[in-house]
Amino acid sequence: MKNDATAHLGHISSFLAMDVFARAEELEKQGREIIHLEFGEPDFPTPEIISKVGIDSIKKARTRYTHTQGIEDFRNAVVEKYKNQYSVDIKPSQIMTSSGSSILLYLAIRMLVPPGDEIIMSDLCYACYDNLAMIGGAKPVRVSLRLENGFQLDMDEVRKALTPKTRAILINSPMNPTGTVLDRQCMRELAELGIPVISDEIYADLTYEGEVSSMLQFTDNCVVLNGLSKYYAMTGWRLGYMIMNPEWIGVASKMHQNMMISAAHFVQDAGTTALKESEPECRKMAEEFDKRRRFLLKRLKEIGLDPGYNPVGAFYVFLRYPDQGRKSLDVSMDILDRIGVAMTPGIDFGPAGEGFIRISYANSLENIDEAVSRLQKYFFS
Ligand SMILES: Cc1ncc(COP(=O)(O)O)c(C=O)c1O
């Protein structure tokens, strides 16, 4: 008997990066050597100073539930970070800590956008944004980003997308998949719209040129999302936080208590050390990413694949490939099969990503070099 009990979620899509990875694994089982440039995950281990605190904390049996918003030390460390980096004064009571920022993004959307109402997001954006909105019953309304504009948000198009049902605007800077930073004027204008902004700042510390801003510098009518996965190389620890308008924390707390109870205590201990003491180690990783970024851009230009814009943050380059007649999923899979380089098809990030592939440079210089040489053969010989 056909059972379509889950049909109402049939429109939720999987991460194509995962599909590429699954195919890459199949090829590896057949003995092929694959260069992995599909994932947005640091290839470095978590700095020792952080892991040690986590291990010690488990040994001390700090393995129970905590306050739903997170332990005081961790929240105080977040307050310090935002004070030092952005000169904004927030209070520990405005912070919610959880097991990664993904669940907090869902919570923020669910909190601000009633089912059936609209949330504006860019077309190009992190693959899960529209899925999370739809899981929460909200309607994603997408504003296109174009290479010709350096992938900047066009504020006239944002204004055109506003309707009486618009309840929030979701931004991400530096951005996945382009690595671009939203300019300050645009953030100021977003704040002036008076609609709550959800600002995903998870890549903010991985900004290699110019200055990155926090939405909190422009308005308190916002939720700022951040997490320790990227800059601190802690993806598998699952630790993230959000900072929000004080009026919303009551509802956010009730939702979080019901959904998550709390983040793990020992993970929060490790996270506190990460925020307070791991800057030298993390800076070194960021410098290494920047070296790879510059190297990748130089090599791509050498072989005639100039991305045509400057990706200044995160660890991604979004590349328009030469053969525009082919779909990005087909191109990614064909590149993987024929030359053993795994990259994410642009369509994973929205319709505006068709014709592009995302290259993650969270891999060694040697592998990046080899991948570009293979791409040269693939496209030009
Ligand atoms: C823009 C963006 N936000 C959030 C996340 C998820 O991070 P977390 O590990 O904190 O759930 C990612 C992961 O790739 C991301 O690229």
The ligand as a Gaussian input file, in Angstrom:
#p B3LYP/6-31G(d) Opt

LIG

0 1
 C       25.816000      30.377000       5.715000
 C       25.786000      29.239000       6.663000
 N       25.053000      29.340000       7.783000
 C       24.970000      28.331000       8.664000
 C       25.649000      27.131000       8.452000
 C       25.460000      26.006000       9.428000
 O       26.338000      26.063000      10.468000
 P       26.246000      25.207000      11.812000
 O       27.351000      24.197000      11.737000
 O       26.457000      26.216000      12.898000
 O       24.893000      24.567000      11.889000
 C       26.437000      26.981000       7.309000
 C       27.138000      25.713000       7.034000
 O       27.683000      25.470000       5.985000
 C       26.506000      28.063000       6.387000
 O       27.241000      27.987000       5.269000

